[in-house]
Amino acid sequence: MSTKLDRLMRKIATYTVITGAGRGLGKSIAIEYAKRNRNLVLISLPGENTSRLGEELSQKYKIKAAIHETDLRDENNIRSLARWIKNHFIVDTLVNNAGIGGTRHFSEAEPEYINTIMQLNMKALVLLTHELLPMLKLQKKANILNIASLAAFGPIPYKTVYPASKAFVSSFSKGLNSELKNTSVIVSVAYPGGMLTNPEIIERVKDYGWLVKSTFLSPERAAGIIVSKMLKGKTMIVPGFASKLSKLLMGLIPEQIRLKMFRKNLQKELKINLA
């Protein structure tokens, strides 16, 4: 009886916060949580039609879904978002998914481009986690899921800042999880490969080497694996057999050879983008 009551109270009273929920992996993660009867707070950029997603999930899965559109590159927006969440919801899960990358010559990249990657991939994640952690620690069981990338496991030319930012996410997540060992909060970090989100990416992947190409998954497939393993208490999640194999090979192949492989593939991508 108590178990049924706990489940009922969880469904009614607690929420899962997901950043970057308007599209791609974040949207698919939202769907996975909705399937599991979790109430949602969906955070996205303005104009991503997240309200429609919230309405669809609410109707289909009989959950509550709140929407907040904001730009997490602005620290004031992060503070405002955190206040709104703490004033209106009880949160037992935080999914830090919002992030951005790209392929550029570092010397030619605009300062705004570089700052956006660092602000969104690192600072927004850390600040929102810091703001919501006191509430999470009050719950009987709580989770933080941070989305890193396979890129976190080594440097990549022409992406430079992106893998460094994801290595930061990995290190931060592991350190925080250890720090919270004697609390109710478990911190998990996921390392997905590339996402097959649109025809342009699918076409571009054809020019990649087999090592990179094999790690690409659909957002739906990646989200299903990540959410399932997180709910089972896994703290380090590499979705897909090919991604696990790629991670293993990245550890075995000398760094200089890996850099040469990436450089060759990404030089092709740069030429296509500039054409």
BAMIRO-54603 format. One record per residue (C-alpha): x, y, z; residue in three letters. Coordinates in nm, 3 decimals, decimal comma. Example, Ala and Ser with C-alpha at 12.3 -4.5 7.8 and 13.67 -1.06 7.14 Angstrom:
2
R      px      py      pz   r
R   1,230  -0,450   0,780 ALA
R   1,367  -0,106   0,714 SER
# end
This chain:
275
R      px      py      pz   r
R   0,000   0,000   0,000 MET
R   0,278   0,240   0,094 SER
R   0,453   0,169  -0,235 THR
R   0,140   0,261  -0,432 LYS
R   0,101   0,577  -0,224 LEU
R   0,464   0,673  -0,283 ASP
R   0,418   0,632  -0,658 ARG
R   0,097   0,834  -0,653 LEU
R   0,256   1,116  -0,454 MET
R   0,558   1,115  -0,684 ARG
R   0,337   1,153  -0,990 LYS
R   0,130   1,431  -0,836 ILE
R   0,391   1,630  -0,649 ALA
R   0,731   1,598  -0,811 THR
R   0,876   1,712  -1,142 TYR
R   1,164   1,637  -1,376 THR
R   1,337   1,949  -1,511 VAL
R   1,490   1,911  -1,859 ILE
R   1,694   2,182  -2,030 THR
R   1,725   2,189  -2,407 GLY
R   1,391   2,011  -2,424 ALA
R   1,266   2,171  -2,746 GLY
R   1,434   1,937  -2,992 ARG
R   1,681   1,654  -3,048 GLY
R   1,795   1,448  -2,751 LEU
R   1,627   1,674  -2,495 GLY
R   1,289   1,631  -2,660 LYS
R   1,336   1,255  -2,675 SER
R   1,438   1,245  -2,307 ILE
R   1,120   1,437  -2,221 ALA
R   0,914   1,178  -2,405 ILE
R   1,091   0,895  -2,220 GLU
R   1,011   1,050  -1,883 TYR
R   0,651   1,117  -1,985 ALA
R   0,614   0,749  -2,076 LYS
R   0,715   0,675  -1,717 ARG
R   0,442   0,903  -1,581 ASN
R   0,681   1,178  -1,471 ARG
R   0,562   1,538  -1,452 ASN
R   0,786   1,770  -1,652 LEU
R   0,932   2,118  -1,653 VAL
R   1,055   2,169  -2,008 LEU
R   1,315   2,440  -2,065 ILE
R   1,394   2,559  -2,417 SER
R   1,487   2,857  -2,626 LEU
R   1,199   3,081  -2,738 PRO
R   1,041   2,978  -3,065 GLY
R   1,102   2,602  -3,043 GLU
R   0,730   2,522  -3,006 ASN
R   0,788   2,345  -2,676 THR
R   0,437   2,438  -2,557 SER
R   0,294   2,209  -2,821 ARG
R   0,521   1,926  -2,705 LEU
R   0,409   1,981  -2,347 GLY
R   0,043   1,971  -2,447 GLU
R   0,092   1,652  -2,648 GLU
R   0,272   1,476  -2,365 LEU
R   0,015   1,593  -2,109 SER
R  -0,274   1,459  -2,314 GLN
R  -0,111   1,133  -2,420 LYS
R   0,046   1,030  -2,089 TYR
R  -0,184   1,211  -1,842 LYS
R   0,099   1,405  -1,681 ILE
R   0,161   1,770  -1,597 LYS
R   0,401   1,961  -1,819 ALA
R   0,515   2,318  -1,754 ALA
R   0,708   2,520  -2,012 ILE
R   0,967   2,792  -1,968 HIS
R   1,138   2,956  -2,265 GLU
R   1,465   3,133  -2,196 THR
R   1,822   3,174  -2,317 ASP
R   2,059   3,002  -2,075 LEU
R   2,357   3,190  -2,216 ARG
R   2,252   3,479  -1,991 ASP
R   2,335   3,423  -1,623 GLU
R   2,044   3,643  -1,514 ASN
R   1,807   3,414  -1,703 ASN
R   1,947   3,114  -1,517 ILE
R   1,886   3,281  -1,182 ARG
R   1,534   3,382  -1,286 SER
R   1,459   3,031  -1,410 LEU
R   1,582   2,877  -1,084 ALA
R   1,362   3,112  -0,877 ARG
R   1,059   3,025  -1,088 TRP
R   1,120   2,652  -1,049 ILE
R   1,175   2,674  -0,673 LYS
R   0,861   2,883  -0,627 ASN
R   0,630   2,656  -0,824 HIS
R   0,755   2,296  -0,823 PHE
R   0,903   2,015  -0,618 ILE
R   1,188   1,874  -0,826 VAL
R   1,336   1,527  -0,784 ASP
R   1,522   1,504  -1,117 THR
R   1,734   1,755  -1,308 LEU
R   1,847   1,679  -1,664 VAL
R   2,113   1,919  -1,787 ASN
R   2,091   1,858  -2,160 ASN
R   2,119   2,205  -2,314 ALA
R   2,441   2,239  -2,508 GLY
R   2,594   2,346  -2,835 ILE
R   2,891   2,260  -3,054 GLY
R   3,018   2,321  -3,404 GLY
R   3,311   2,283  -3,640 THR
R   3,532   2,587  -3,696 ARG
R   3,895   2,689  -3,728 HIS
R   3,963   2,809  -3,373 PHE
R   4,165   3,107  -3,497 SER
R   3,875   3,214  -3,717 GLU
R   3,593   3,156  -3,468 ALA
R   3,410   3,460  -3,335 GLU
R   3,450   3,530  -2,960 PRO
R   3,070   3,509  -2,925 GLU
R   3,075   3,156  -3,072 TYR
R   3,343   3,043  -2,825 ILE
R   3,173   3,209  -2,529 ASN
R   2,837   3,052  -2,617 THR
R   2,984   2,702  -2,600 ILE
R   3,147   2,766  -2,264 MET
R   2,845   2,945  -2,118 GLN
R   2,585   2,691  -2,226 LEU
R   2,781   2,367  -2,193 ASN
R   2,949   2,446  -1,861 MET
R   2,836   2,755  -1,671 LYS
R   2,460   2,712  -1,717 ALA
R   2,484   2,346  -1,614 LEU
R   2,684   2,423  -1,300 VAL
R   2,475   2,721  -1,190 LEU
R   2,138   2,550  -1,238 LEU
R   2,264   2,243  -1,054 THR
R   2,386   2,461  -0,768 HIS
R   2,052   2,642  -0,748 GLU
R   1,836   2,328  -0,742 LEU
R   2,060   2,097  -0,539 LEU
R   1,919   2,199  -0,197 PRO
R   1,571   2,100  -0,312 MET
R   1,695   1,775  -0,465 LEU
R   1,867   1,679  -0,139 LYS
R   1,534   1,710   0,044 LEU
R   1,376   1,435  -0,168 GLN
R   1,371   1,072  -0,062 LYS
R   1,539   0,986  -0,392 LYS
R   1,670   1,232  -0,649 ALA
R   1,874   1,229  -0,968 ASN
R   2,090   1,466  -1,170 ILE
R   2,161   1,362  -1,528 LEU
R   2,428   1,559  -1,712 ASN
R   2,471   1,509  -2,086 ILE
R   2,837   1,502  -2,188 ALA
R   2,954   1,342  -2,514 SER
R   3,191   1,080  -2,650 LEU
R   3,396   1,386  -2,741 ALA
R   3,477   1,420  -2,369 ALA
R   3,726   1,135  -2,396 PHE
R   3,981   1,318  -2,609 GLY
R   4,075   1,633  -2,800 PRO
R   3,930   1,698  -3,146 ILE
R   4,078   1,945  -3,395 PRO
R   3,840   2,204  -3,541 TYR
R   3,606   2,149  -3,246 LYS
R   3,866   2,230  -2,973 THR
R   3,637   2,407  -2,723 VAL
R   3,346   2,160  -2,748 TYR
R   3,526   1,841  -2,632 PRO
R   3,701   2,043  -2,362 ALA
R   3,362   2,162  -2,235 SER
R   3,227   1,807  -2,232 LYS
R   3,536   1,681  -2,049 ALA
R   3,450   1,947  -1,790 PHE
R   3,094   1,809  -1,764 VAL
R   3,233   1,460  -1,712 SER
R   3,476   1,565  -1,441 SER
R   3,220   1,785  -1,266 PHE
R   2,959   1,508  -1,264 SER
R   3,191   1,244  -1,122 LYS
R   3,325   1,475  -0,854 GLY
R   2,978   1,590  -0,749 LEU
R   2,845   1,234  -0,738 ASN
R   3,124   1,136  -0,501 SER
R   3,060   1,443  -0,288 GLU
R   2,690   1,351  -0,261 LEU
R   2,751   0,984  -0,182 LYS
R   2,583   0,998   0,160 ASN
R   2,280   1,191   0,037 THR
R   1,967   1,092  -0,156 SER
R   2,106   1,241  -0,481 VAL
R   2,274   1,034  -0,753 ILE
R   2,459   1,216  -1,031 VAL
R   2,480   1,037  -1,366 SER
R   2,669   1,147  -1,676 VAL
R   2,589   1,026  -2,028 ALA
R   2,829   1,016  -2,322 TYR
R   2,623   0,992  -2,642 PRO
R   2,786   0,999  -2,983 GLY
R   2,645   1,206  -3,269 GLY
R   2,271   1,245  -3,317 MET
R   2,096   1,164  -3,646 LEU
R   1,852   1,452  -3,615 THR
R   1,802   1,567  -3,975 ASN
R   1,879   1,473  -4,339 PRO
R   2,173   1,714  -4,353 GLU
R   2,352   1,535  -4,068 ILE
R   2,270   1,193  -4,211 ILE
R   2,425   1,297  -4,542 GLU
R   2,731   1,447  -4,375 ARG
R   2,794   1,132  -4,172 VAL
R   2,854   0,939  -4,494 LYS
R   3,192   1,112  -4,527 ASP
R   3,305   1,021  -4,175 TYR
R   3,533   0,730  -4,089 GLY
R   3,381   0,410  -3,957 TRP
R   3,487   0,483  -3,599 LEU
R   3,287   0,804  -3,582 VAL
R   3,004   0,691  -3,810 LYS
R   2,927   0,383  -3,598 SER
R   2,856   0,589  -3,287 THR
R   2,566   0,790  -3,436 PHE
R   2,222   0,704  -3,296 LEU
R   1,876   0,849  -3,337 SER
R   1,777   1,078  -3,046 PRO
R   1,495   0,837  -2,962 GLU
R   1,727   0,538  -2,930 ARG
R   1,987   0,728  -2,730 ALA
R   1,727   0,875  -2,494 ALA
R   1,570   0,536  -2,428 GLY
R   1,904   0,387  -2,326 ILE
R   2,016   0,686  -2,121 ILE
R   1,695   0,726  -1,919 VAL
R   1,660   0,353  -1,856 SER
R   2,015   0,319  -1,724 LYS
R   1,993   0,635  -1,517 MET
R   1,679   0,510  -1,344 LEU
R   1,867   0,188  -1,263 LYS
R   2,129   0,391  -1,081 GLY
R   2,404   0,387  -1,343 LYS
R   2,635   0,684  -1,300 THR
R   2,836   0,653  -1,624 MET
R   2,628   0,586  -1,935 ILE
R   2,763   0,523  -2,285 VAL
R   2,459   0,448  -2,504 PRO
R   2,496   0,185  -2,775 GLY
R   2,742  -0,099  -2,833 PHE
R   2,924   0,092  -3,108 ALA
R   2,980   0,387  -2,876 SER
R   3,120   0,159  -2,607 LYS
R   3,351   0,003  -2,866 LEU
R   3,452   0,347  -2,990 SER
R   3,535   0,457  -2,635 LYS
R   3,749   0,146  -2,589 LEU
R   3,932   0,202  -2,917 LEU
R   3,987   0,568  -2,838 MET
R   4,171   0,453  -2,528 GLY
R   4,382   0,204  -2,723 LEU
R   4,467   0,409  -3,031 ILE
R   4,755   0,654  -2,973 PRO
R   4,637   1,011  -2,944 GLU
R   4,835   1,136  -3,243 GLN
R   4,671   0,880  -3,470 ILE
R   4,326   0,969  -3,336 ARG
R   4,393   1,337  -3,395 LEU
R   4,503   1,265  -3,751 LYS
R   4,182   1,066  -3,817 MET
R   3,961   1,341  -3,677 PHE
R   4,152   1,614  -3,859 ARG
R   4,108   1,437  -4,193 LYS
R   3,733   1,388  -4,147 ASN
R   3,664   1,735  -4,010 LEU
R   3,864   1,909  -4,281 GLN
R   3,615   1,754  -4,525 LYS
R   3,326   1,884  -4,318 GLU
R   3,473   2,234  -4,312 LEU
R   3,511   2,235  -4,692 LYS
R   3,146   2,128  -4,731 ILE
R   3,028   2,398  -4,487 ASN
R   3,228   2,667  -4,667 LEU
R   3,125   2,559  -5,017 ALA
# end
